[in-house]
Amino acid sequence: MLDEPNANLDAEGEQALSRAIAALKERGVCVVVIGHRPGTLSQVDRVVALREGRVEAFGPRADVLEALKRRTLRSVAGGRA
């Protein structure tokens, strides 16, 4: 489990982290990453999005990010989008 693993990394550190995660995934290791930055999500297969301690969305990364984007647009448009 990696909690905000790239919080204090420079570009070189981010690349090393990315390589390490990729190597673990290639070996079939389940890697749980907790993060707020979009870059943190670049290598994940599935996303669990939490809001106020509850699961708001879960599934493949692209599906969850799209669903969250739609919800944000609806919220900004006052529920009309």
A tleap script that builds the chain and sets N, CA, C and O, in Angstrom:
source leaprc.protein.ff14SB
mol = sequence {
  NMET LEU ASP GLU PRO ASN ALA ASN LEU ASP
  ALA GLU GLY GLU GLN ALA LEU SER ARG ALA
  ILE ALA ALA LEU LYS GLU ARG GLY VAL CYS
  VAL VAL VAL ILE GLY HIE ARG PRO GLY THR
  LEU SER GLN VAL ASP ARG VAL VAL ALA LEU
  ARG GLU GLY ARG VAL GLU ALA PHE GLY PRO
  ARG ALA ASP VAL LEU GLU ALA LEU LYS ARG
  ARG THR LEU ARG SER VAL ALA GLY GLY ARG
  CALA
}
set mol.1.N position { 0.854 -1.164 0.000 }
set mol.1.CA position { 0.000 0.000 0.000 }
set mol.1.C position { 0.900 1.227 0.000 }
set mol.1.O position { 1.804 1.360 0.825 }
set mol.2.N position { 0.632 2.109 -0.939 }
set mol.2.CA position { 1.405 3.338 -1.073 }
set mol.2.C position { 0.475 4.529 -0.843 }
set mol.2.O position { -0.453 4.754 -1.620 }
set mol.3.N position { 0.722 5.281 0.211 }
set mol.3.CA position { -0.108 6.433 0.551 }
set mol.3.C position { 0.592 7.699 0.079 }
set mol.3.O position { 1.607 8.100 0.648 }
set mol.4.N position { 0.049 8.331 -0.965 }
set mol.4.CA position { 0.629 9.540 -1.557 }
set mol.4.C position { 2.123 9.333 -1.849 }
set mol.4.O position { 2.953 10.119 -1.393 }
set mol.5.N position { 2.466 8.292 -2.598 }
set mol.5.CA position { 3.876 7.952 -2.786 }
set mol.5.C position { 4.688 9.003 -3.526 }
set mol.5.O position { 5.912 9.033 -3.400 }
set mol.6.N position { 4.036 9.861 -4.291 }
set mol.6.CA position { 4.783 10.864 -5.047 }
set mol.6.C position { 4.685 12.268 -4.443 }
set mol.6.O position { 5.018 13.252 -5.103 }
set mol.7.N position { 4.237 12.358 -3.213 }
set mol.7.CA position { 3.994 13.660 -2.587 }
set mol.7.C position { 5.224 14.565 -2.573 }
set mol.7.O position { 5.097 15.774 -2.771 }
set mol.8.N position { 6.392 14.013 -2.347 }
set mol.8.CA position { 7.594 14.846 -2.236 }
set mol.8.C position { 8.681 14.439 -3.213 }
set mol.8.O position { 9.866 14.635 -2.943 }
set mol.9.N position { 8.290 13.875 -4.342 }
set mol.9.CA position { 9.273 13.412 -5.317 }
set mol.9.C position { 9.497 14.443 -6.414 }
set mol.9.O position { 8.576 15.148 -6.827 }
set mol.10.N position { 10.748 14.516 -6.877 }
set mol.10.CA position { 11.042 15.319 -8.055 }
set mol.10.C position { 10.762 14.444 -9.283 }
set mol.10.O position { 10.308 13.309 -9.146 }
set mol.11.N position { 11.031 14.965 -10.468 }
set mol.11.CA position { 10.733 14.229 -11.706 }
set mol.11.C position { 11.461 12.888 -11.754 }
set mol.11.O position { 10.887 11.883 -12.174 }
set mol.12.N position { 12.716 12.872 -11.328 }
set mol.12.CA position { 13.493 11.628 -11.329 }
set mol.12.C position { 12.888 10.610 -10.358 }
set mol.12.O position { 12.806 9.421 -10.666 }
set mol.13.N position { 12.473 11.081 -9.201 }
set mol.13.CA position { 11.844 10.204 -8.222 }
set mol.13.C position { 10.523 9.651 -8.725 }
set mol.13.O position { 10.206 8.485 -8.493 }
set mol.14.N position { 9.744 10.492 -9.419 }
set mol.14.CA position { 8.467 10.038 -9.990 }
set mol.14.C position { 8.702 8.941 -11.020 }
set mol.14.O position { 7.950 7.968 -11.080 }
set mol.15.N position { 9.744 9.098 -11.830 }
set mol.15.CA position { 10.062 8.073 -12.833 }
set mol.15.C position { 10.472 6.769 -12.161 }
set mol.15.O position { 10.071 5.692 -12.603 }
set mol.16.N position { 11.261 6.854 -11.105 }
set mol.16.CA position { 11.682 5.654 -10.375 }
set mol.16.C position { 10.474 4.969 -9.739 }
set mol.16.O position { 10.369 3.743 -9.763 }
set mol.17.N position { 9.576 5.749 -9.178 }
set mol.17.CA position { 8.356 5.196 -8.592 }
set mol.17.C position { 7.529 4.497 -9.663 }
set mol.17.O position { 7.033 3.391 -9.447 }
set mol.18.N position { 7.382 5.133 -10.800 }
set mol.18.CA position { 6.616 4.559 -11.904 }
set mol.18.C position { 7.211 3.227 -12.351 }
set mol.18.O position { 6.479 2.266 -12.589 }
set mol.19.N position { 8.526 3.171 -12.464 }
set mol.19.CA position { 9.193 1.910 -12.849 }
set mol.19.C position { 8.975 0.833 -11.794 }
set mol.19.O position { 8.744 -0.328 -12.131 }
set mol.20.N position { 9.048 1.207 -10.530 }
set mol.20.CA position { 8.864 0.238 -9.444 }
set mol.20.C position { 7.442 -0.324 -9.445 }
set mol.20.O position { 7.251 -1.527 -9.273 }
set mol.21.N position { 6.458 0.532 -9.637 }
set mol.21.CA position { 5.067 0.072 -9.681 }
set mol.21.C position { 4.857 -0.838 -10.883 }
set mol.21.O position { 4.209 -1.878 -10.767 }
set mol.22.N position { 5.396 -0.458 -12.032 }
set mol.22.CA position { 5.265 -1.282 -13.238 }
set mol.22.C position { 5.893 -2.654 -13.026 }
set mol.22.O position { 5.326 -3.664 -13.442 }
set mol.23.N position { 7.052 -2.699 -12.386 }
set mol.23.CA position { 7.729 -3.978 -12.131 }
set mol.23.C position { 6.893 -4.859 -11.209 }
set mol.23.O position { 6.797 -6.067 -11.425 }
set mol.24.N position { 6.296 -4.270 -10.198 }
set mol.24.CA position { 5.441 -5.038 -9.290 }
set mol.24.C position { 4.216 -5.578 -10.020 }
set mol.24.O position { 3.838 -6.735 -9.839 }
set mol.25.N position { 3.602 -4.739 -10.842 }
set mol.25.CA position { 2.425 -5.177 -11.598 }
set mol.25.C position { 2.776 -6.322 -12.547 }
set mol.25.O position { 1.996 -7.261 -12.707 }
set mol.26.N position { 3.946 -6.243 -13.174 }
set mol.26.CA position { 4.381 -7.315 -14.080 }
set mol.26.C position { 4.522 -8.642 -13.351 }
set mol.26.O position { 4.322 -9.704 -13.939 }
set mol.27.N position { 4.865 -8.580 -12.076 }
set mol.27.CA position { 5.007 -9.800 -11.270 }
set mol.27.C position { 3.670 -10.260 -10.701 }
set mol.27.O position { 3.614 -11.274 -10.005 }
set mol.28.N position { 2.600 -9.535 -10.984 }
set mol.28.CA position { 1.280 -9.923 -10.509 }
set mol.28.C position { 0.958 -9.458 -9.107 }
set mol.28.O position { 0.008 -9.940 -8.490 }
set mol.29.N position { 1.745 -8.522 -8.600 }
set mol.29.CA position { 1.534 -8.001 -7.254 }
set mol.29.C position { 0.402 -6.969 -7.281 }
set mol.29.O position { 0.354 -6.113 -8.164 }
set mol.30.N position { -0.489 -7.057 -6.322 }
set mol.30.CA position { -1.551 -6.060 -6.170 }
set mol.30.C position { -0.951 -4.851 -5.456 }
set mol.30.O position { -0.445 -4.969 -4.340 }
set mol.31.N position { -1.010 -3.707 -6.096 }
set mol.31.CA position { -0.475 -2.478 -5.524 }
set mol.31.C position { -1.646 -1.531 -5.273 }
set mol.31.O position { -2.385 -1.192 -6.197 }
set mol.32.N position { -1.811 -1.112 -4.034 }
set mol.32.CA position { -2.860 -0.160 -3.671 }
set mol.32.C position { -2.194 1.204 -3.517 }
set mol.32.O position { -1.264 1.371 -2.729 }
set mol.33.N position { -2.687 2.174 -4.283 }
set mol.33.CA position { -2.117 3.516 -4.259 }
set mol.33.C position { -3.194 4.495 -3.799 }
set mol.33.O position { -4.295 4.524 -4.348 }
set mol.34.N position { -2.868 5.286 -2.799 }
set mol.34.CA position { -3.769 6.325 -2.313 }
set mol.34.C position { -3.202 7.649 -2.800 }
set mol.34.O position { -2.038 7.957 -2.542 }
set mol.35.N position { -4.008 8.432 -3.498 }
set mol.35.CA position { -3.474 9.675 -4.016 }
set mol.35.C position { -4.536 10.666 -4.420 }
set mol.35.O position { -5.700 10.316 -4.616 }
set mol.36.N position { -4.114 11.920 -4.542 }
set mol.36.CA position { -4.992 13.001 -4.966 }
set mol.36.C position { -4.581 13.555 -6.324 }
set mol.36.O position { -5.405 14.130 -7.035 }
set mol.37.N position { -3.328 13.387 -6.684 }
set mol.37.CA position { -2.832 13.916 -7.946 }
set mol.37.C position { -3.225 13.006 -9.107 }
set mol.37.O position { -3.127 11.784 -8.993 }
set mol.38.N position { -3.669 13.587 -10.222 }
set mol.38.CA position { -4.023 12.764 -11.384 }
set mol.38.C position { -2.868 11.882 -11.867 }
set mol.38.O position { -3.096 10.762 -12.323 }
set mol.39.N position { -1.641 12.376 -11.770 }
set mol.39.CA position { -0.491 11.587 -12.197 }
set mol.39.C position { -0.347 10.291 -11.427 }
set mol.39.O position { 0.186 9.309 -11.943 }
set mol.40.N position { -0.817 10.288 -10.205 }
set mol.40.CA position { -0.758 9.090 -9.376 }
set mol.40.C position { -1.597 7.981 -9.988 }
set mol.40.O position { -1.310 6.801 -9.786 }
set mol.41.N position { -2.622 8.346 -10.725 }
set mol.41.CA position { -3.557 7.366 -11.273 }
set mol.41.C position { -3.130 6.789 -12.618 }
set mol.41.O position { -3.798 5.901 -13.146 }
set mol.42.N position { -2.041 7.275 -13.172 }
set mol.42.CA position { -1.664 6.878 -14.527 }
set mol.42.C position { -1.417 5.386 -14.694 }
set mol.42.O position { -1.574 4.869 -15.801 }
set mol.43.N position { -1.044 4.687 -13.654 }
set mol.43.CA position { -0.723 3.271 -13.775 }
set mol.43.C position { -1.742 2.340 -13.134 }
set mol.43.O position { -1.566 1.122 -13.159 }
set mol.44.N position { -2.777 2.880 -12.577 }
set mol.44.CA position { -3.725 2.017 -11.873 }
set mol.44.C position { -4.733 1.414 -12.842 }
set mol.44.O position { -5.043 1.993 -13.883 }
set mol.45.N position { -5.236 0.240 -12.478 }
set mol.45.CA position { -6.240 -0.438 -13.289 }
set mol.45.C position { -7.649 -0.048 -12.856 }
set mol.45.O position { -8.540 0.132 -13.686 }
set mol.46.N position { -7.833 0.078 -11.557 }
set mol.46.CA position { -9.150 0.395 -11.005 }
set mol.46.C position { -9.019 1.555 -10.015 }
set mol.46.O position { -7.973 1.766 -9.401 }
set mol.47.N position { -10.118 2.296 -9.884 }
set mol.47.CA position { -10.149 3.450 -8.993 }
set mol.47.C position { -11.347 3.324 -8.056 }
set mol.47.O position { -12.442 2.940 -8.467 }
set mol.48.N position { -11.114 3.653 -6.799 }
set mol.48.CA position { -12.195 3.822 -5.835 }
set mol.48.C position { -12.171 5.301 -5.463 }
set mol.48.O position { -11.183 5.787 -4.911 }
set mol.49.N position { -13.244 6.010 -5.760 }
set mol.49.CA position { -13.343 7.424 -5.412 }
set mol.49.C position { -14.213 7.546 -4.171 }
set mol.49.O position { -15.336 7.045 -4.132 }
set mol.50.N position { -13.683 8.215 -3.165 }
set mol.50.CA position { -14.411 8.402 -1.909 }
set mol.50.C position { -14.841 9.851 -1.766 }
set mol.50.O position { -14.134 10.769 -2.181 }
set mol.51.N position { -16.007 10.040 -1.174 }
set mol.51.CA position { -16.484 11.381 -0.833 }
set mol.51.C position { -17.105 11.274 0.548 }
set mol.51.O position { -18.038 10.504 0.773 }
set mol.52.N position { -16.568 12.060 1.463 }
set mol.52.CA position { -17.044 12.066 2.846 }
set mol.52.C position { -17.083 10.657 3.434 }
set mol.52.O position { -18.023 10.291 4.139 }
set mol.53.N position { -16.046 9.874 3.132 }
set mol.53.CA position { -15.910 8.540 3.709 }
set mol.53.C position { -16.738 7.453 3.056 }
set mol.53.O position { -16.733 6.311 3.515 }
set mol.54.N position { -17.448 7.789 1.991 }
set mol.54.CA position { -18.283 6.796 1.299 }
set mol.54.C position { -17.790 6.605 -0.133 }
set mol.54.O position { -17.248 7.525 -0.745 }
set mol.55.N position { -17.986 5.397 -0.655 }
set mol.55.CA position { -17.595 5.112 -2.036 }
set mol.55.C position { -18.533 5.859 -2.975 }
set mol.55.O position { -19.746 5.647 -2.961 }
set mol.56.N position { -17.958 6.730 -3.787 }
set mol.56.CA position { -18.736 7.479 -4.773 }
set mol.56.C position { -18.706 6.779 -6.122 }
set mol.56.O position { -19.686 6.812 -6.865 }
set mol.57.N position { -17.585 6.146 -6.439 }
set mol.57.CA position { -17.455 5.442 -7.714 }
set mol.57.C position { -16.365 4.389 -7.583 }
set mol.57.O position { -15.398 4.565 -6.841 }
set mol.58.N position { -16.537 3.285 -8.320 }
set mol.58.CA position { -15.536 2.222 -8.342 }
set mol.58.C position { -15.580 1.553 -9.705 }
set mol.58.O position { -16.653 1.302 -10.254 }
set mol.59.N position { -14.402 1.270 -10.243 }
set mol.59.CA position { -14.337 0.547 -11.507 }
set mol.59.C position { -13.056 0.845 -12.247 }
set mol.59.O position { -12.106 1.380 -11.676 }
set mol.60.N position { -13.032 0.494 -13.537 }
set mol.60.CA position { -11.857 0.791 -14.353 }
set mol.60.C position { -11.553 2.290 -14.338 }
set mol.60.O position { -12.463 3.118 -14.319 }
set mol.61.N position { -10.267 2.622 -14.345 }
set mol.61.CA position { -9.824 4.020 -14.218 }
set mol.61.C position { -10.565 4.953 -15.172 }
set mol.61.O position { -11.111 5.965 -14.732 }
set mol.62.N position { -10.596 4.640 -16.453 }
set mol.62.CA position { -11.207 5.544 -17.434 }
set mol.62.C position { -12.689 5.760 -17.143 }
set mol.62.O position { -13.186 6.880 -17.259 }
set mol.63.N position { -13.391 4.702 -16.769 }
set mol.63.CA position { -14.824 4.813 -16.481 }
set mol.63.C position { -15.084 5.704 -15.268 }
set mol.63.O position { -15.968 6.561 -15.291 }
set mol.64.N position { -14.310 5.493 -14.222 }
set mol.64.CA position { -14.507 6.276 -12.996 }
set mol.64.C position { -14.157 7.741 -13.229 }
set mol.64.O position { -14.890 8.628 -12.792 }
set mol.65.N position { -13.052 8.004 -13.908 }
set mol.65.CA position { -12.668 9.394 -14.153 }
set mol.65.C position { -13.708 10.105 -15.012 }
set mol.65.O position { -14.000 11.279 -14.785 }
set mol.66.N position { -14.270 9.403 -15.998 }
set mol.66.CA position { -15.315 9.996 -16.836 }
set mol.66.C position { -16.573 10.281 -16.012 }
set mol.66.O position { -17.179 11.344 -16.150 }
set mol.67.N position { -16.960 9.340 -15.163 }
set mol.67.CA position { -18.142 9.540 -14.314 }
set mol.67.C position { -17.944 10.727 -13.375 }
set mol.67.O position { -18.859 11.526 -13.179 }
set mol.68.N position { -16.755 10.841 -12.799 }
set mol.68.CA position { -16.482 11.965 -11.898 }
set mol.68.C position { -16.491 13.285 -12.655 }
set mol.68.O position { -16.962 14.298 -12.137 }
set mol.69.N position { -15.973 13.277 -13.877 }
set mol.69.CA position { -15.975 14.485 -14.697 }
set mol.69.C position { -17.411 14.925 -14.994 }
set mol.69.O position { -17.727 16.112 -14.906 }
set mol.70.N position { -18.279 13.975 -15.345 }
set mol.70.CA position { -19.685 14.301 -15.616 }
set mol.70.C position { -20.360 14.875 -14.369 }
set mol.70.O position { -21.111 15.847 -14.450 }
set mol.71.N position { -20.084 14.262 -13.214 }
set mol.71.CA position { -20.690 14.752 -11.965 }
set mol.71.C position { -20.226 16.169 -11.651 }
set mol.71.O position { -21.010 17.004 -11.200 }
set mol.72.N position { -18.947 16.430 -11.894 }
set mol.72.CA position { -18.406 17.768 -11.649 }
set mol.72.C position { -19.070 18.781 -12.571 }
set mol.72.O position { -19.446 19.869 -12.135 }
set mol.73.N position { -19.215 18.423 -13.851 }
set mol.73.CA position { -19.858 19.333 -14.798 }
set mol.73.C position { -21.311 19.598 -14.404 }
set mol.73.O position { -21.786 20.730 -14.498 }
set mol.74.N position { -22.016 18.553 -13.965 }
set mol.74.CA position { -23.403 18.724 -13.509 }
set mol.74.C position { -23.454 19.657 -12.311 }
set mol.74.O position { -24.325 20.522 -12.218 }
set mol.75.N position { -22.514 19.472 -11.400 }
set mol.75.CA position { -22.478 20.290 -10.192 }
set mol.75.C position { -22.219 21.755 -10.537 }
set mol.75.O position { -22.868 22.651 -9.997 }
set mol.76.N position { -21.267 21.991 -11.439 }
set mol.76.CA position { -20.924 23.354 -11.847 }
set mol.76.C position { -22.099 24.010 -12.569 }
set mol.76.O position { -22.334 25.210 -12.426 }
set mol.77.N position { -22.834 23.213 -13.346 }
set mol.77.CA position { -23.970 23.747 -14.105 }
set mol.77.C position { -25.247 23.793 -13.270 }
set mol.77.O position { -26.320 24.108 -13.785 }
set mol.78.N position { -25.130 23.485 -12.003 }
set mol.78.CA position { -26.301 23.524 -11.134 }
set mol.78.C position { -27.271 22.390 -11.372 }
set mol.78.O position { -28.482 22.544 -11.217 }
set mol.79.N position { -26.716 21.227 -11.758 }
set mol.79.CA position { -27.552 20.048 -11.957 }
set mol.79.C position { -28.170 19.945 -13.333 }
set mol.79.O position { -28.970 19.042 -13.577 }
set mol.80.N position { -27.821 20.853 -14.248 }
set mol.80.CA position { -28.443 20.835 -15.576 }
set mol.80.C position { -27.617 20.100 -16.616 }
set mol.80.O position { -28.148 19.787 -17.681 }
set mol.81.N position { -26.349 19.805 -16.367 }
set mol.81.CA position { -25.496 19.177 -17.391 }
set mol.81.C position { -25.704 17.686 -17.455 }
set mol.81.O position { -25.067 17.007 -18.261 }
savepdb mol mol.pdb
quit
